[in-house]
Every structure is written in structure tokens, then in C-alpha cells.
């Protein structure tokens, strides 16, 4: 099956190196202004494709550390509404004590990793925390956004794998300090 391509910049900025294989395109709705209001930041090109966990979000071009990858969007839910979704509750991002986003695509396809290359800041923005190569799967540590006691077995397969995704409060102190500076 062809992957879904996610181009996160307007068509006029697509270079000749952009995918031309006829796969469906998804475009991010708008660019954002950087802290320097004279610079318009365009999120990088990404695409959804198969991975060892099912589907994942991948870099369609190199992504530098600190780059905004996407803003998570979706309907707001309470904890009870999230839990009522059963297994689909894993598609929700905790953004407050009793506030969750039921993630829209492509954000829904960002998988967990205990050795992530991205992080969530300001509740809903996914940014690169290290250089991400073209074709590399984009991931973040779900534990950084969980405080409600939810857990899930980890299948990330990285050298840093903890075996279980747990609430931020239950992470080792050194890891919490590392994530706290993001």
C-alpha cells in the first residue's frame, strides 16, 4: 500500500525533491511566526507509513533540533470520556488534569519511544529534540504527557526501552530532570 504523504508547507514551496509518486498529500493548515516576527517558520515535510508498531509518522526531509514538526489537534475530552473509548483511549494526548485531545491525523500516528527524537512542548506542539534524518520515524516519550496513572507495555525496541510507559511522576529522577529542561 502507498503511504500517506504529509506535506506541511504550501504547494508553491514544494521543490523538485518533493515526493512525486502520486501518494495522497496532507497539508498543514498554516505556517507559524517564529519568536523573530520577521521570520515565517514552515513545519517540515512528514509522511505516514507502515512501521513495526503499525503506522508511524516519518520525516520526509532532514529536521533540525528545535524545529516545530506539528501541532496536535483534535476534540477535547475529559478523563472519563477518554477512558470510555477503551483501547482507542491510546489516541488521546493528556493536556491537563482532566483534559485530553483525541488526536486527529497525522498526530495520531506519532508513536512512543523511550529514546525519542521529538518532544511535546506547550501541551500540543511537537518539536525535534535532536536531528532527525529523512525517512526516520518521529517519536516522543508518551510518559512526558501522562499523569493520570495510565500505563501501556512499551514495544519501542530502543536501547533505552523501559518496558512500560508510565506517568511522568514514576520516571527515574535523572530522566525527569532531562525532560524538564525541554
C-alpha positions as CSV (number, residue, x, y, z in Angstrom):
1,X,0.0,0.0,0.0
2,X,1.2,3.5,-0.7
3,X,1.9,5.6,2.4
4,X,0.0,8.8,3.0
5,X,2.4,11.7,2.4
6,X,2.0,14.7,4.8
7,X,3.4,17.9,3.3
8,X,3.5,20.5,5.9
9,X,4.1,23.5,3.7
10,X,2.2,25.2,0.9
11,X,2.3,23.8,-2.6
12,X,4.3,26.8,-4.0
13,X,7.2,25.9,-1.7
14,X,7.4,22.2,-2.9
15,X,10.8,21.7,-4.5
16,X,11.6,19.2,-7.2
17,X,12.8,16.9,-4.5
18,X,9.3,16.5,-3.0
19,X,7.6,13.1,-3.4
20,X,6.2,12.7,-6.9
21,X,5.0,9.1,-6.6
22,X,1.3,10.0,-6.6
23,X,0.6,9.3,-3.0
24,X,-2.2,11.3,-1.3
25,X,-0.9,14.6,0.3
26,X,-2.0,16.2,3.5
27,X,-1.0,19.8,4.2
28,X,-0.7,21.5,7.5
29,X,-3.3,24.4,7.6
30,X,-0.9,27.3,8.4
31,X,2.7,28.3,9.0
32,X,3.6,29.9,12.3
33,X,5.7,33.0,13.1
34,X,8.9,32.5,15.0
35,X,9.9,34.5,18.0
36,X,11.5,36.8,15.5
37,X,8.3,38.1,13.9
38,X,10.1,38.8,10.6
39,X,10.7,35.1,10.0
40,X,7.9,32.8,8.9
41,X,8.6,29.2,10.0
42,X,7.3,26.3,7.9
43,X,7.0,22.9,9.6
44,X,9.0,20.2,7.9
45,X,7.6,17.7,5.4
46,X,6.4,14.4,7.0
47,X,4.5,11.3,5.9
48,X,2.6,8.4,7.5
49,X,3.7,4.9,6.6
50,X,3.9,1.4,8.0
51,X,6.3,0.7,10.8
52,X,6.9,-2.1,13.4
53,X,4.1,-0.8,15.5
54,X,1.5,-0.5,12.7
55,X,1.7,3.1,11.3
56,X,4.0,5.9,12.2
57,X,4.9,9.5,11.2
58,X,8.2,9.8,9.3
59,X,10.5,12.7,8.3
60,X,10.2,13.4,4.6
61,X,13.3,15.7,4.9
62,X,16.0,16.3,7.5
63,X,14.6,18.0,10.6
64,X,17.0,20.1,12.8
65,X,16.8,20.1,16.6
66,X,14.2,22.7,17.9
67,X,12.1,22.6,14.7
68,X,8.4,22.5,15.1
69,X,7.1,19.3,13.5
70,X,3.4,19.7,14.1
71,X,0.7,21.0,16.4
72,X,-1.5,18.2,17.8
73,X,-5.2,18.9,17.2
74,X,-8.5,17.1,17.9
75,X,-11.6,17.3,20.0
76,X,-11.3,18.0,23.7
77,X,-12.3,15.2,26.1
78,X,-12.4,14.6,29.9
79,X,-10.7,11.7,31.5
80,X,-14.0,9.8,31.7
81,X,-14.7,10.4,28.0
82,X,-11.2,9.3,27.1
83,X,-11.5,6.1,29.2
84,X,-14.9,5.3,27.7
85,X,-13.1,4.9,24.3
86,X,-11.5,1.7,25.5
87,X,-8.4,0.7,23.5
88,X,-8.9,3.9,21.4
89,X,-8.0,5.9,24.5
90,X,-4.4,5.5,23.4
91,X,-5.2,8.0,20.7
92,X,-5.6,10.8,23.3
93,X,-3.0,13.2,24.4
94,X,-3.3,14.4,28.0
95,X,-3.0,18.3,28.1
96,X,-4.3,18.9,31.6
97,X,-5.5,17.3,34.8
98,X,-8.9,16.3,33.2
99,X,-8.2,17.5,29.6
100,X,-7.3,15.3,26.7
101,X,-7.1,15.8,22.9
102,X,-8.5,12.9,20.9
103,X,-5.8,13.2,18.2
104,X,-6.5,14.0,14.6
105,X,-4.3,12.7,11.9
106,X,-1.3,12.9,11.3
107,X,-0.7,13.5,15.1
108,X,-2.4,10.2,15.9
109,X,0.4,8.3,14.2
110,X,3.3,9.7,16.3
111,X,4.4,6.6,18.3
112,X,6.1,6.4,21.7
113,X,9.8,5.8,22.2
114,X,11.9,5.6,25.3
115,X,14.7,7.1,23.2
116,X,12.6,9.8,21.4
117,X,13.7,12.3,18.7
118,X,10.9,14.7,19.5
119,X,9.1,16.1,22.5
120,X,5.8,17.8,23.3
121,X,6.0,21.4,24.5
122,X,3.3,23.8,25.5
123,X,0.8,20.8,25.7
124,X,0.3,20.5,21.9
125,X,3.4,21.3,19.9
126,X,5.7,18.5,18.8
127,X,9.3,19.7,18.3
128,X,12.5,17.9,17.3
129,X,14.9,17.4,20.3
130,X,17.7,16.1,18.1
131,X,18.5,15.9,14.4
132,X,16.0,13.6,12.5
133,X,17.1,12.1,9.3
134,X,15.0,11.7,6.1
135,X,12.9,8.5,6.5
136,X,13.4,8.3,10.2
137,X,10.3,7.6,12.3
138,X,9.3,10.6,14.5
139,X,8.5,9.7,18.1
140,X,8.2,11.1,21.6
141,X,8.1,9.7,25.1
142,X,4.4,9.3,26.0
143,X,5.4,9.4,29.7
144,X,6.1,13.1,29.4
145,X,2.4,13.8,28.8
146,X,0.8,11.2,31.2
147,X,-0.1,12.0,34.8
148,X,-3.4,10.0,35.3
149,X,-2.0,6.5,36.1
150,X,-2.5,5.2,32.5
151,X,0.2,2.7,31.5
152,X,1.0,0.6,28.4
153,X,3.5,-2.0,27.6
154,X,6.4,-0.5,25.6
155,X,7.4,-2.0,22.3
156,X,9.8,0.7,21.1
157,X,12.7,-1.6,20.9
158,X,15.3,1.1,21.7
159,X,18.4,0.5,23.8
160,X,16.7,2.9,26.4
161,X,13.4,0.9,26.5
162,X,11.9,0.8,30.0
163,X,9.4,-1.9,29.1
164,X,6.4,0.1,30.3
165,X,5.1,3.6,29.6
166,X,4.1,5.1,32.9
167,X,3.1,8.5,34.3
168,X,5.8,11.2,34.3
169,X,5.9,11.1,38.2
170,X,7.1,7.5,38.1
171,X,10.0,8.1,35.7
172,X,13.6,7.8,37.1
173,X,14.7,11.2,38.6
174,X,17.5,11.7,36.1
175,X,15.1,11.2,33.2
176,X,12.6,13.6,34.7
177,X,15.3,16.3,35.0
178,X,16.4,15.7,31.4
179,X,12.9,16.1,30.2
180,X,12.2,19.1,32.5
181,X,14.6,21.3,30.5
182,X,12.7,20.8,27.2
